[in-house]
Amino acid sequence: METRPPPGPLLEIDQVSLAFGGVRALSGVGFEVAPGMITSVIGPNGAGKTSLFNTISGFYRPSAGAIRFEGRDITRLPAPRRAALGLARSFQNIALFRGMSVLDNIKLGRHAHLRTNVFDALLYFGRARSEEIALRAEIERRIIDFLEIDHIRHAPVAALPYGLQKRVEMARALAMQPKVLMLDEPVAGMNREETEDMARFILELRAEWGVTVLMVEHDMGMVMDLSDHVVVLNFGQVIADGTPEQVQRDPEVIRAYLGSGDHEDLRRRLRGARGGNAPAVAADTDDGPADDAAANGAIAAASAQGASKAPATTAPASTPPGKAAAT
């Protein structure tokens, strides 16, 4: 019996770097997103997670490296072309049209796939009319019903509570017919019930719709429960990449979340992040009073934080990052 080779990655991030002036947001980031899997990108605040999402979706252009989708290099493609290929995303800060209804916001997600031109749309006759009728029927039958928002479909977005607005944003992304759904902090600011609902929707998307999910999230309990694959960023670099169990035991991940207590190491990392083409952990050189002042300020802040959370810093090395973050 002939055996087929395993499928290649659906999305591949290959040594991607991104800089804003002298500040490097990403440095040689590389990992793969397998089809049909839930991959999560985690890391402390400022690690470069949203910058990575913006680079993948086409809002930022990397200074080095490549992004491949279904084997095709999309590094130079603009964001609308990537959306048409099947990359859809939500945003960390809700980006809906607040004066429009829920249904109209969701329909906008299909714009990249519509065949109607501007003249057809202005006349709203023939092809334009039939295409919108079919689109509305599909959205109401499949997306709105799936996310359980039928009761608010005609409500203005501005009148909705935060948790429901996050659902509407996910619905708009689903209207784009994604192959990879990118969710930037999908449960940020939600209560426990809203978080459980969103986690259920994500699992059902993978199981029933066959959608691959790439997610940035700070809720470590949710990440470890849902994810097949976890990538950890810190100071714009990948420090761990593997299953949730492997990542939780990784000493570099524990150090990134709990700290090592080594102030000189923090000094070197800060200089490396500011050093343009210098490595992320730069050589131990004196870059002048300005860098020392910045490093000293960060060290003082880290020390103060550590003093106020003393029990967390004494957690054993086997403590999962989610547990420590929750204390």
BELBELSUL-V222336 format. One record per backbone hydrogen bond with DSSP energy under -1.0 kcal/mol. NH is the residue of the N-H (numbers start at 1). CO is the residue of the C=O. If there is no record, write none. Layout:
BEGIN
[[NH/CO] [NH/CO]]
END
This chain:
BEGIN
[[10/33] [11/33] [12/68] [13/31] [14/66] [16/29] [17/64] [18/26] [20/23] [23/20] [24/273] [25/18] [26/18] [27/236] [29/16] [31/13] [33/11] [37/34] [39/213] [40/229] [41/215] [42/231] [47/44] [52/48] [53/49] [54/50] [55/51] [56/52] [57/53] [59/54] [60/54] [63/17] [64/17] [66/14] [68/12] [69/72] [70/10] [72/69] [74/67] [77/74] [82/78] [83/79] [84/80] [85/81] [87/82] [88/180] [90/182] [100/97] [102/155] [103/153] [105/101] [106/102] [107/103] [108/104] [109/106] [110/107] [111/108] [113/110] [121/117] [122/118] [123/119] [124/120] [128/125] [130/126] [131/127] [132/128] [133/129] [134/130] [135/131] [136/132] [137/133] [138/134] [139/135] [140/136] [141/137] [142/138] [144/139] [146/142] [147/143] [149/144] [152/149] [153/150] [155/152] [157/100] [158/98] [159/156] [160/157] [165/161] [166/162] [167/163] [168/164] [169/165] [170/166] [171/167] [172/168] [173/169] [174/170] [175/171] [176/173] [177/174] [179/86] [180/86] [181/212] [182/88] [183/214] [185/216] [188/185] [190/187] [195/191] [196/192] [197/193] [198/194] [199/195] [200/196] [201/197] [202/198] [203/199] [204/200] [205/201] [206/202] [207/203] [208/204] [209/205] [211/205] [212/179] [213/37] [214/181] [215/39] [216/183] [217/41] [220/218] [223/219] [224/220] [225/221] [226/222] [227/223] [228/38] [229/38] [230/242] [231/40] [232/240] [233/42] [234/237] [236/47] [237/234] [239/232] [240/232] [242/230] [247/243] [248/244] [249/245] [254/250] [255/251] [256/252] [257/253] [258/254] [259/255] [266/262] [267/263] [268/264] [269/265] [270/266] [271/267] [272/268] [273/269] [274/270] [276/22] [278/275] [282/268] [285/283] [292/288] [293/289] [294/290] [295/291] [296/292] [297/293] [298/294] [299/295] [300/296] [301/297] [302/298] [303/299] [304/300] [305/301] [306/302] [307/303] [308/304] [309/305] [313/309] [315/312] [319/316] [324/320] [325/321] [326/322]]
END
